[in-house]
Amino acid sequence: LEYAVHHLSVKVLMVMGHEGCGAIKAAQLPTADIAKEPTCLGNLLTGLKEGLNESDLKAVRDSKAHDREAVTTNVKRQVEKLA
């Protein structure tokens, strides 16, 4: 992204997510389960997990709405990290 902005003069970046994202689902696993993954994957999932507001997500009972809210939360976090 930095290369695109600084060297290719890209003016607009678009951060997107999608329903049914396996990475977001995996990031919601218990921390002990994530710790069993290979280090690189575990670090990625832990970073994603830190960005999800699990207490807010627990309040969402409908599984599709829960999935959508988790993905939306992740997109918002990624945008914040880019800013």
BELPE-V502084 format. One record per residue. RES is the residue in one small letter. PHI is phi in radians with two decimals (NA if undefined). Layout:
{{RES PHI} {RES PHI}}
This chain:
{{l NA} {e -1.08} {y -1.07} {a -1.06} {v -1.25} {h -1.43} {h -1.89} {l -1.85} {s 1.05} {v -1.13} {k -1.72} {v -2.27} {l -2.00} {m -2.12} {v -1.80} {m -2.25} {g -2.31} {h -2.54} {e -1.12} {g 1.34} {c -1.17} {g -1.11} {a -1.15} {i -1.19} {k -1.09} {a -1.14} {a -1.17} {q -1.58} {l -1.17} {p -1.02} {t -0.96} {a -1.10} {d -1.24} {i -1.12} {a -1.12} {k -1.41} {e -1.35} {p -0.97} {t -0.89} {c -1.06} {l -1.18} {g -1.04} {n -1.12} {l -1.08} {l -1.14} {t -1.11} {g -1.08} {l -1.14} {k -1.04} {e -1.10} {g -1.48} {l -1.61} {n -1.51} {e -1.11} {s -1.17} {d -1.18} {l -1.16} {k -1.11} {a -1.29} {v -1.56} {r -1.50} {d -1.22} {s -1.12} {k -1.18} {a -1.15} {h -1.09} {d -1.05} {r -1.09} {e -1.16} {a -1.12} {v -1.14} {t -1.09} {t -1.06} {n -1.14} {v -1.06} {k -1.05} {r -1.14} {q -1.12} {v -1.13} {e -1.05} {k -1.16} {l -1.35} {a -1.20}}
